[in-house]
Amino acid sequence: MNQPIHAFWVMLGALAVLAIAYRFYGKFMAYRVAGLDPSRVTPAHEFYDGQNYHPTNKWVLFGHHFAAISGAGPLIGPVLAIQFGYLPGLIWLLIGVCLAGAVQDMMVLFVSTRRKGRSLAGIATDELGPTAGLATALAILYIIVIALAGLGIVVVKALGGEEVKMKAGTKIVLPVENNQIIKTTVPGQARIYDIPPGSRYEYAPGEQMVFNEGYKLAVPVNAALDQAKEGEGLVLPDNARRLVPGSSWGTFTIACTVPIALFVGLYMYRIRKGKVVEASLFGAMAVLGVTVAGAWIPGSSLEKVFSLSRDQTIAAIAAYGFIASVLPVWMLLCPRDYLSSFLKIGTIALLVIGVLAANPTLEAPAVNSQFASGGGPYFDGPIFPYVFICIMCGAISGFHALVSSGTTPKMVNNEGDIRLIGYGSMLIEGLVGIVALIAAASLPNSMYYDINIDLSRRPQFTNALAALGVDPHGDHGSELVTMEKEVQESLHGRTGGAVTLAVGMARIFTNAIPGFDWLLKYWYHFAIMFEALFILTTIDTGTRIGRFLLQELLGRIYKPLGDLDWLPASILATGLIVVAWAGFIWSGSVETIWPMFGMANQLLAVIALCVVTTYLINNGKAKFAPVTLLPMLFVMTTTGTAGYSEITGKFWGMVKSGAVVRGYLNIGLTIFVMTCVAIILVTAIKRWLAVLSGRVEVKGE
């Protein structure tokens, strides 16, 4: 455990495991368990309408499906889980993706395709009855909202400006050569101070960090920066906040992918129908071009246009999610996701090559004894069960079941494509999680925690970090300061995981190409843009899936509202879904939303695995049921344990600390979704026993 581990061997071993899993276990799942039939007519052909049901080239659909399922989870979860050490997350990613995540994704896609593109809730109704179907629909609706909030808040952290709280009573020491600050007052809101470059932040006795770049500091309008009574420096009042501007480069590039995707969609389906290669080449070149062009936005007259605040970023992604959900899939969603997959898969391939070439040492401990039992910056709980909640999408994700029973089965051209699209896409996502984990684990501990600990909470981790050998005044502390100067952004205290991953990726790419250190700032901003693009393509698909499900429910109240082709119904359902998840983002933070997202996501995986297990038993394939039943039992155990811990620990603690409404709301929502899962499981067990005992006949295909 104390010997240095190099990333080359970890990456090589991971690639071998994933390849073997696809070749052997994926084939077993496809042709023995599922029994794929390439000659069978798929719903895309049977119900073709050019809007939602549309036969799609398998590689285009692979791109769409991979882009839709690959959101924040495989990028951010492994980064945050480094607080436990790299080994627990690495083991869970490899085993989970091969035996649980890819199995779930492929089986749900298969069953939905056989059930005419039915949603997971619809399949649950078919296999378990109306009570379980309703419980599934209600649970999924909540889970979609909290999942999209979890995905969206990472985009906000990556692209939008933010206000980083600084602890009251700590001090800012201005540089001797530039000790003048400019103060402006926004009436009724705040006093804004322009803090000059080179200022020091003293967050504890003998502990400090240097801000290489100047920044704006906001304090309440009825407060001020007062001179320290002892020693030098200005004392921070309550509610002091460092204002960090948004990423204009990333926002510009993301915005440009929308018109590019619209043109590619028109080109493939209207201008030169079927010319996928031509459209792909144009799209790939255009995306690469706007990525490079984004470097010219910071410092230009357009910077103010694309440098969005937190609230502006929330509004922008909400507007995008709404529009993408209402438009036909061929016009924006499918071509944009297809184009995004070029960048996603290409970047991951480059990162794999970069890891093999740079061969960085994994600086993080294999198991972090300081936070193994709890007390970490993100999860105040032990490795079990929290590593399985922190890392979800890279190992197994219930959200994927919504994509596999949402847009994708309505576009499958041939059943034989399901293995590549379902099992293969999930293995690639597992690889995404592994390279993200390596990128974060290769950061020196001091850099990792300098970025990932909120400045207002820094003093409470001083002893733990000292035990880890973190020296805030050491070489790596100055390396982060140097990097801030290079990338022209503040990096200290940028919690949430997005900035940490971007720094890790930039270091790997830079070290893989000796002599090109000047590319560091380009790699960093490219990584920020890559993360945002990765996540936004899940938000558009997730919003559409939420719209499908909500329309199913509304259709029970008023039948026309269930018509997917009726525009007013589509607009109403989409608007309700967008308002719900955007509201969660607006009122929450990564620390509050991510654990709830993790629990909700994994509980949905329990539901999905339960439904496909029931399908196997109902259709005379009970001997294969353990391939879905065993992963279900494991995920149910870890998530149930985490749910109990969150209710009795964090959420009840919120109530006792005075946050009564938020605490009880979180408790109520968690109990609600766990109750829905319990109803589904009890109904499923009764069904399994009835079929296995012969009291209910096997359906058969």
C-alpha positions in Angstrom: 0.0 0.0 0.0 2.9 2.4 0.7 4.7 1.7 -2.6 4.1 4.3 -5.4 1.7 3.1 -8.0 2.0 4.3 -11.6 -1.1 5.0 -13.7 0.2 3.0 -16.7 -0.4 -0.4 -15.1 -3.7 0.6 -13.7 -4.9 1.8 -17.1 -3.6 -1.2 -18.9 -5.3 -3.6 -16.5 -8.6 -1.7 -16.6 -8.6 -1.8 -20.5 -8.0 -5.5 -20.4 -10.8 -6.1 -17.9 -13.3 -4.1 -20.0 -12.3 -5.7 -23.3 -12.7 -9.2 -21.8 -16.1 -8.3 -20.3 -17.5 -7.1 -23.6 -16.1 -10.1 -25.5 -17.4 -12.8 -23.2 -19.9 -11.6 -20.6 -21.5 -9.1 -23.0 -21.9 -11.8 -25.6 -23.4 -14.2 -23.0 -25.9 -11.5 -21.9 -26.9 -10.7 -25.5 -27.4 -14.1 -26.9 -28.0 -16.5 -24.0 -29.8 -14.3 -21.5 -31.6 -11.8 -23.8 -31.7 -13.8 -27.0 -31.4 -11.0 -29.4 -33.1 -11.6 -32.8 -31.8 -9.4 -35.7 -34.7 -10.4 -37.9 -37.3 -9.0 -35.5 -39.0 -5.8 -36.4 -38.2 -3.0 -34.0 -40.5 -0.3 -32.7 -38.6 2.3 -34.8 -39.9 0.6 -37.9 -43.2 -0.5 -36.6 -44.3 2.9 -35.3 -42.2 5.2 -37.4 -43.4 8.8 -37.2 -40.3 10.8 -37.9 -40.6 12.6 -34.5 -40.0 10.1 -31.7 -39.8 6.7 -33.5 -37.0 6.9 -36.0 -34.7 4.1 -37.3 -31.1 5.2 -36.7 -27.7 4.1 -37.8 -26.2 2.0 -35.0 -23.1 4.2 -34.7 -25.2 7.4 -34.7 -27.4 5.8 -32.0 -24.4 4.6 -30.1 -23.2 8.2 -30.1 -26.6 9.5 -29.0 -27.0 6.9 -26.3 -23.4 7.3 -24.9 -23.8 11.1 -24.9 -27.1 10.8 -23.2 -26.0 8.4 -20.4 -22.6 10.0 -19.8 -23.3 13.0 -17.6 -21.7 14.3 -14.4 -21.6 10.9 -12.6 -18.6 9.3 -14.2 -16.6 12.5 -14.2 -17.3 14.0 -10.8 -18.1 11.0 -8.6 -14.7 9.4 -8.9 -13.0 12.8 -8.3 -15.0 13.4 -5.1 -14.4 9.8 -3.9 -10.7 10.4 -3.8 -11.3 11.6 -0.2 -11.5 7.8 0.6 -8.4 7.0 -1.4 -8.2 5.7 -5.0 -8.6 1.9 -4.4 -12.2 1.7 -3.2 -13.4 3.7 -6.2 -11.3 1.8 -8.7 -12.5 -1.6 -7.5 -16.1 -0.5 -7.5 -15.8 1.0 -11.0 -14.3 -2.1 -12.6 -16.6 -4.7 -10.9 -19.7 -2.6 -11.0 -19.6 -1.6 -14.6 -19.0 -5.2 -15.9 -21.4 -7.1 -13.7 -24.1 -4.5 -12.9 -24.1 -1.3 -14.9 -23.7 -2.7 -18.4 -26.0 -5.6 -17.6 -28.8 -3.2 -16.4 -28.4 -0.9 -19.4 -28.5 -3.6 -22.0 -31.3 -5.6 -20.5 -33.6 -2.6 -20.0 -32.9 -1.5 -23.6 -33.7 -5.0 -24.8 -36.9 -5.3 -22.8 -38.1 -1.9 -23.8 -37.4 -2.7 -27.5 -39.4 -5.9 -27.1 -42.2 -3.9 -25.4 -42.6 -1.4 -28.3 -40.4 1.3 -26.8 -42.3 1.3 -23.5 -40.9 3.4 -20.6 -39.6 1.7 -17.4 -42.8 2.5 -15.6 -44.8 1.0 -18.5 -42.8 -2.2 -18.4 -43.2 -2.4 -14.6 -47.0 -2.2 -15.2 -46.8 -5.0 -17.8 -44.7 -7.3 -15.7 -45.8 -6.5 -12.1 -49.3 -4.8 -12.4 -50.7 -1.3 -12.0 -49.8 -0.8 -8.3 -46.1 -1.4 -9.0 -46.3 0.5 -12.2 -47.7 3.6 -10.5 -45.0 3.3 -7.7 -42.4 3.1 -10.4 -43.7 6.1 -12.3 -43.8 8.3 -9.1 -40.3 7.2 -8.0 -38.9 7.8 -11.5 -40.5 11.3 -11.7 -38.8 12.3 -8.5 -35.5 10.7 -9.4 -35.4 12.4 -12.8 -35.8 15.8 -11.2 -33.1 15.2 -8.6 -30.8 13.6 -11.1 -31.1 16.5 -13.6 -30.5 18.8 -10.7 -27.4 16.8 -9.8 -26.1 17.0 -13.3 -27.0 20.6 -13.9 -25.3 21.9 -10.8 -22.0 20.6 -12.0 -22.5 22.6 -15.3 -23.2 25.6 -13.2 -20.0 25.0 -11.2 -18.0 24.5 -14.3 -19.3 27.4 -16.5 -21.1 29.8 -14.3 -19.7 32.4 -11.9 -19.9 31.6 -8.3 -19.6 33.1 -4.9 -17.1 31.4 -2.7 -17.7 32.0 1.0 -14.8 33.0 3.2 -14.9 32.5 6.9 -15.7 35.4 9.2 -12.7 36.5 11.3 -10.1 35.4 8.8 -7.8 38.0 7.2 -6.7 39.3 3.8 -3.2 40.8 3.7 -2.6 43.1 0.8 0.8 43.1 -1.0 3.1 45.9 0.1 3.7 47.2 -3.4 -0.1 47.3 -4.2 -2.0 47.9 -1.0 -4.8 50.1 -2.4 -8.3 48.6 -2.9 -11.3 50.1 -4.8 -14.7 49.9 -3.2 -18.0 50.2 -4.9 -21.5 49.8 -3.4 -24.5 48.1 -5.0 -27.4 49.8 -3.1 -29.3 47.3 -1.0 -27.1 44.3 -2.1 -23.4 44.4 -1.2 -20.2 46.3 -1.0 -17.7 45.2 -3.7 -13.9 45.4 -3.0 -11.3 44.9 -5.8 -8.6 42.9 -4.1 -5.3 43.3 -5.9 -3.1 40.4 -7.3 -0.7 38.9 -4.8 -2.9 39.3 -1.7 -2.6 36.6 1.0 -5.5 34.9 2.7 -4.8 33.9 6.3 -7.4 31.3 7.1 -5.8 30.0 10.4 -2.7 30.9 12.5 0.3 30.1 10.4 -1.8 28.9 7.5 -2.2 31.1 4.4 -2.5 31.0 0.6 -1.6 33.5 -2.0 -4.1 34.7 -4.7 -2.0 35.3 -7.8 -4.9 37.0 -9.6 -6.9 39.9 -8.5 -10.5 39.3 -7.6 -13.7 40.9 -6.3 -14.8 40.5 -2.7 -18.5 41.1 -1.7 -19.5 41.9 1.8 -22.9 42.8 3.2 -23.9 46.4 2.6 -24.0 47.0 6.4 -20.5 45.6 6.9 -17.0 46.5 5.9 -13.3 45.3 5.8 -11.8 46.5 9.1 -8.1 46.7 9.9 -6.9 43.9 12.2 -6.4 45.0 15.8 -3.4 42.7 16.0 -0.9 42.3 13.2 -1.5 43.2 9.6 -4.4 42.5 7.3 -8.1 43.2 6.9 -10.6 41.2 8.9 -13.5 39.5 7.0 -17.0 40.1 8.3 -19.8 37.5 8.2 -21.1 36.5 4.7 -17.9 37.7 2.9 -17.8 36.1 -0.6 -15.1 35.9 -3.3 -16.8 36.5 -6.7 -15.5 34.1 -9.3 -16.4 35.0 -12.9 -17.9 32.4 -15.3 -16.0 30.6 -18.0 -16.6 32.6 -21.2 -14.5 30.2 -23.3 -16.5 27.1 -22.3 -19.9 28.9 -22.6 -19.1 30.2 -26.1 -18.1 26.7 -27.3 -21.1 25.0 -25.8 -23.4 27.6 -27.3 -21.9 27.1 -30.8 -22.6 23.4 -30.7 -26.4 24.1 -30.9 -26.5 25.7 -34.3 -23.9 23.2 -35.6 -26.1 20.3 -34.4 -29.1 21.9 -36.1 -27.3 22.1 -39.4 -26.0 18.5 -39.1 -29.5 17.3 -38.4 -30.9 19.1 -41.4 -28.0 17.9 -43.6 -28.4 14.2 -42.6 -32.2 14.0 -42.7 -33.2 16.7 -45.2 -30.5 18.2 -47.4 -28.5 15.0 -48.2 -30.5 12.3 -46.5 -28.5 9.4 -45.2 -25.0 11.0 -45.8 -23.9 10.3 -42.3 -20.1 10.4 -43.1 -20.3 13.8 -44.8 -22.4 15.3 -41.9 -20.1 13.7 -39.3 -16.9 15.2 -40.9 -18.4 18.7 -41.1 -19.8 18.4 -37.5 -16.5 17.2 -36.1 -14.4 19.9 -37.8 -16.9 22.6 -36.8 -16.9 21.5 -33.1 -13.1 21.4 -33.1 -13.0 24.9 -34.8 -15.3 26.5 -32.2 -13.3 24.8 -29.4 -10.1 26.5 -30.6 -11.9 29.8 -31.4 -13.1 29.9 -27.8 -9.6 30.8 -26.7 -10.1 34.3 -28.2 -13.2 35.1 -26.1 -11.6 35.8 -22.7 -10.3 39.4 -22.8 -12.4 40.3 -25.9 -15.5 42.4 -26.2 -17.6 39.2 -26.2 -16.3 38.1 -22.8 -19.2 39.9 -21.0 -21.7 38.2 -23.3 -20.5 34.7 -22.5 -19.3 35.1 -18.9 -22.5 34.2 -17.1 -23.4 34.4 -13.4 -24.7 31.4 -11.5 -28.3 32.4 -12.0 -27.8 33.2 -15.7 -26.2 29.8 -16.2 -29.1 28.1 -14.6 -31.5 30.0 -16.8 -29.5 29.2 -19.9 -29.4 25.4 -19.3 -33.1 25.4 -18.3 -33.9 27.1 -21.6 -31.8 24.7 -23.6 -33.3 21.7 -21.8 -36.8 23.0 -22.6 -36.1 23.6 -26.3 -34.3 20.3 -26.9 -37.1 18.4 -25.3 -39.8 19.9 -27.5 -38.1 19.8 -30.9 -38.1 16.5 -32.9 -35.2 14.2 -32.0 -33.7 14.3 -35.5 -33.5 18.1 -35.5 -31.4 18.8 -32.4 -31.1 16.1 -29.8 -29.8 13.2 -31.9 -27.3 15.1 -34.1 -26.1 17.2 -31.1 -25.5 14.1 -29.0 -23.9 12.5 -31.9 -21.5 15.4 -32.3 -20.9 15.5 -28.6 -19.9 11.9 -28.7 -17.0 12.8 -31.1 -15.6 15.2 -28.5 -16.4 12.9 -25.6 -14.9 9.7 -27.0 -12.1 11.5 -28.6 -11.1 13.3 -25.4 -11.3 10.1 -23.4 -9.2 8.3 -26.0 -6.6 11.2 -25.7 -6.7 11.0 -22.0 -6.1 7.3 -22.0 -3.1 7.8 -24.3 -2.0 10.7 -22.2 -2.1 8.6 -19.0 -0.1 5.8 -20.7 2.4 8.3 -22.1 2.8 10.5 -19.0 2.5 7.6 -16.6 1.9 9.8 -13.5 2.2 8.4 -10.0 -1.0 8.1 -8.1 -0.3 10.6 -5.3 -3.5 9.9 -3.4 -3.3 7.1 -0.8 -4.8 3.7 -1.7 -7.1 4.1 1.3 -7.2 7.4 3.1 -7.1 6.5 6.8 -8.0 10.1 7.8 -11.4 10.1 6.1 -12.1 6.3 5.7 -14.5 6.4 8.6 -16.0 9.8 7.8 -15.3 13.5 8.2 -14.3 14.2 4.6 -15.0 17.4 2.8 -17.9 16.0 0.7 -19.1 12.9 2.5 -19.2 12.8 6.3 -19.5 9.0 6.4 -17.5 5.8 6.0 -16.3 4.1 2.8 -19.2 1.7 3.1 -21.7 2.7 1.9 -20.7 6.2 0.7 -18.2 5.3 -2.0 -21.1 3.4 -3.8 -23.3 6.5 -3.5 -20.5 8.9 -4.5 -19.6 6.9 -7.6 -22.7 5.9 -9.5 -22.9 6.5 -13.2 -19.4 5.0 -13.9 -20.4 1.7 -12.2 -24.2 1.5 -12.3 -26.8 4.2 -12.8 -30.5 4.0 -12.6 -30.7 7.1 -14.8 -29.4 5.0 -17.6 -32.5 2.8 -17.4 -34.6 5.9 -18.3 -32.5 6.5 -21.4 -32.6 2.8 -22.3 -36.4 2.8 -22.0 -36.9 6.4 -23.3 -35.4 7.8 -26.5 -33.0 5.0 -27.5 -35.4 2.0 -27.9 -37.5 4.1 -30.2 -34.5 4.5 -32.5 -33.0 1.0 -32.6 -32.8 -0.1 -36.2 -31.9 -3.8 -35.5 -32.1 -5.9 -32.3 -28.5 -7.0 -33.1 -27.3 -3.5 -32.4 -28.4 -3.6 -28.7 -25.3 -5.3 -27.4 -23.1 -2.5 -28.8 -25.4 0.3 -27.8 -26.4 -1.0 -24.3 -23.5 -3.0 -23.0 -20.7 -1.3 -25.0 -21.8 2.3 -24.2 -21.8 1.5 -20.4 -18.3 0.0 -20.6 -17.0 3.2 -22.2 -18.6 5.2 -19.4 -16.9 3.0 -16.9 -13.6 3.9 -18.7 -14.6 7.5 -18.3 -14.9 7.1 -14.6 -11.5 5.3 -14.4 -9.6 8.0 -16.2 -11.3 10.7 -14.1 -10.3 8.9 -11.0 -6.7 8.6 -12.3 -6.6 12.3 -13.2 -7.7 13.3 -9.7 -5.5 10.7 -7.9 -2.4 11.9 -9.8 -2.8 15.3 -8.2 -0.5 16.0 -5.2 -2.6 15.8 -2.0 -2.0 19.5 -1.3 -3.3 20.5 -4.7 -6.4 18.3 -4.5 -7.4 19.6 -1.1 -6.5 23.2 -1.9 -9.1 23.1 -4.7 -11.7 20.9 -3.0 -12.0 22.4 0.4 -14.2 25.4 0.7 -12.2 28.3 2.1 -14.7 28.9 4.9 -14.2 25.3 6.1 -10.5 25.1 5.6 -9.6 25.5 9.4 -11.6 22.4 10.4 -9.4 20.2 8.2 -6.0 21.5 9.2 -5.1 18.6 11.5 -6.4 15.9 9.1 -4.4 17.4 6.2 -1.3 17.7 8.4 -1.6 13.9 9.1 -1.7 13.3 5.3 1.5 15.2 4.9 -0.1 18.2 3.2 2.2 21.2 3.4 0.3 24.4 2.2 3.7 26.2 1.8 5.3 23.4 -0.1 6.2 23.1 -3.8 2.8 22.0 -4.9 1.1 24.9 -3.1 3.2 27.2 -5.3 2.5 25.0 -8.3 -1.2 25.7 -7.9 -0.5 29.5 -7.6 1.6 29.2 -10.8 -1.2 27.4 -12.5 -3.7 30.1 -11.5 -1.5 32.6 -13.3 -1.3 30.4 -16.4 -5.0 29.6 -16.8 -6.0 33.1 -15.6 -8.6 31.8 -13.2 -8.7 31.3 -9.4 -8.5 27.7 -8.4 -8.3 27.7 -4.6 -11.5 26.6 -2.9 -13.3 25.8 -6.2 -15.3 22.9 -4.8 -17.6 20.5 -6.7 -15.1 18.4 -8.6 -15.2 20.0 -12.0 -12.2 22.3 -11.5 -10.2 19.5 -9.9 -10.8 17.2 -12.9 -9.9 20.0 -15.3 -6.6 20.6 -13.4 -5.8 16.9 -13.4 -6.5 16.5 -17.1 -4.4 19.6 -17.9 -1.5 18.3 -16.0 -1.6 14.8 -17.6 -1.9 16.3 -21.2 1.0 18.7 -20.5 3.3 16.1 -19.0 2.5 13.7 -21.9 4.0 16.2 -24.4 7.3 17.4 -23.1 8.3 20.9 -24.1 4.8 22.2 -24.6 4.1 23.6 -21.2 2.6 26.7 -22.8 -0.4 24.6 -23.8 -1.5 24.2 -20.1 -4.1 27.0 -20.2 -5.6 25.6 -23.4 -5.8 22.1 -21.9 -7.5 23.5 -18.8 -10.1 25.5 -20.6 -10.7 22.6 -23.0 -11.3 20.3 -20.1 -13.8 22.7 -18.5 -15.7 22.9 -21.8 -15.5 19.1 -22.2 -17.1 18.5 -18.8 -19.9 20.9 -19.5 -20.6 19.4 -22.9 -20.5 15.9 -21.3 -23.2 16.8 -18.9 -25.5 19.0 -21.0 -26.1 16.2 -23.5 -27.6 14.2 -20.6 -29.8 17.1 -19.5 -31.5 17.4 -22.9 -32.3 13.6 -23.1 -33.2 13.5 -19.4 -35.7 16.3 -19.8 -37.3 14.6 -22.8 -37.6 11.4 -20.8 -39.1 13.3 -17.9 -41.6 14.8 -20.4 -42.5 11.3 -21.7 -43.2 10.0 -18.2 -45.1 13.0 -17.0 -47.3 12.9 -20.1 -48.0 9.3 -19.3 -49.2 10.3 -15.9 -51.1 13.4 -17.0 -52.8 11.3 -19.7 -54.5 9.3 -17.0 -56.2 12.5 -15.8 -56.9 14.0 -19.3 -56.2 11.8 -22.3 -55.0 14.5 -24.8 -52.2 15.4 -22.3 -50.7 11.9 -22.9 -50.4 12.5 -26.6 -46.6 12.9 -27.3 -47.3 14.6 -30.7 -49.7 17.3 -29.2 -47.5 20.4 -28.9 -49.4 22.1 -26.0 -49.1 18.9 -23.9 -45.4 18.6 -24.7 -44.8 22.2 -23.7 -46.7 21.9 -20.4 -45.0 18.6 -19.4 -41.6 19.9 -20.4 -42.1 23.2 -18.6 -43.1 21.5 -15.3 -40.0 19.2 -15.5 -37.6 22.0 -16.2 -39.0 24.3 -13.5 -38.6 21.4 -11.0 -35.0 20.5 -11.6 -33.9 24.2 -12.2 -35.5 25.0 -8.8 -33.5 22.4 -7.0 -30.2 23.7 -8.6 -31.1 27.3 -7.7 -31.7 26.4 -4.0 -29.0 23.8 -3.4 -25.3 23.1 -3.6 -23.1 20.1 -4.6 -22.7 19.1 -1.0 -26.5 18.9 -0.5 -27.7 17.7 -4.0 -25.0 15.1 -4.8 -25.7 12.6 -1.9 -29.5 12.8 -2.6 -28.7 12.4 -6.3 -26.6 9.3 -5.5 -29.2 7.7 -3.4 -32.0 8.4 -5.8 -30.0 7.2 -8.8 -29.0 3.9 -7.2 -32.6 3.3 -5.9 -33.7 3.6 -9.5 -31.1 1.0 -10.5 -32.7 -1.3 -7.9 -36.1 -0.7 -9.6 -34.7 -1.3 -13.1 -32.9 -4.5 -12.1 -36.1 -5.7 -10.2 -38.2 -5.1 -13.4 -35.8 -7.0 -15.7 -35.5 -9.8 -13.2 -39.3 -10.1 -13.3 -39.2 -10.1 -17.1 -36.8 -13.0 -17.1 -38.9 -15.0 -14.6 -42.2 -14.2 -16.4 -40.7 -15.3 -19.7 -39.4 -18.7 -18.7 -35.7 -17.6 -18.1 -35.6 -17.9 -14.3 -32.3 -19.7 -14.5 -30.7 -16.5 -15.8 -32.3 -14.3 -13.1 -29.2 -14.3 -10.8 -27.3 -12.1 -13.4 -29.7 -9.2 -12.5 -30.9 -10.3 -9.1 -27.5 -10.3 -7.4 -26.5 -6.8 -8.5 -29.9 -5.6 -7.4 -29.4 -7.1 -3.9 -26.0 -5.5 -3.6 -27.1 -2.0 -4.7 -30.2 -2.3 -2.5 -28.0 -3.0 0.5 -25.5 -0.1 0.0 -28.2 2.4 -0.9 -30.6 1.4 1.9 -27.7 1.8 4.4 -26.8 5.2 3.0 -30.4 6.3 3.1 -30.8 5.4 6.8 -27.5 7.2 7.6 -28.5 10.4 5.7 -32.0 10.5 7.4 -30.7 9.9 10.9 -27.5 11.9 10.5 -27.3 14.8 8.0 -31.0 15.5 7.5 -32.0 15.2 11.1 -28.9 17.3 11.9 -30.3 20.0 9.6 -33.6 20.0 11.5 -31.8 20.3 14.9 -29.6 23.1 13.5 -32.6 25.2 12.5 -33.0 24.3 8.8 -36.3 22.7 9.7 -38.0 23.0 6.3 -35.1 21.7 4.3 -34.3 19.0 6.7 -37.9 17.6 6.9 -38.2 18.0 3.1 -35.1 15.9 2.5 -36.3 13.3 5.0 -39.7 13.2 3.4 -38.4 12.8 -0.1 -35.9 10.1 0.8 -38.6 8.1 2.7 -41.0 8.6 -0.2 -38.7 7.1 -2.8 -37.6 4.3 -0.5 -41.2 3.4 0.2 -41.9 3.3 -3.5 -39.0 0.9 -4.0 -40.2 -1.2 -1.1 -43.7 -1.5 -2.7 -42.1 -2.6 -6.0 -39.9 -5.2 -4.4 -42.7 -6.7 -2.3 -44.9 -6.9 -5.4 -42.1 -8.4 -7.4 -41.3 -11.1 -4.9 -44.9 -12.2 -4.8 -44.9 -12.4 -8.6 -41.6 -14.4 -8.7 -43.0 -16.9 -6.1 -46.3 -17.2 -8.0 -44.5 -18.0 -11.3 -41.9 -20.3 -9.9 -44.5 -22.3 -8.0 -46.7 -22.7 -11.1 -49.6 -20.7 -9.8 -49.1 -18.2 -12.6 -48.2 -19.3 -16.2 -45.0 -18.2 -17.9 -45.7 -15.6 -20.5 -43.2 -16.4 -23.2 -42.4 -14.2 -26.2 
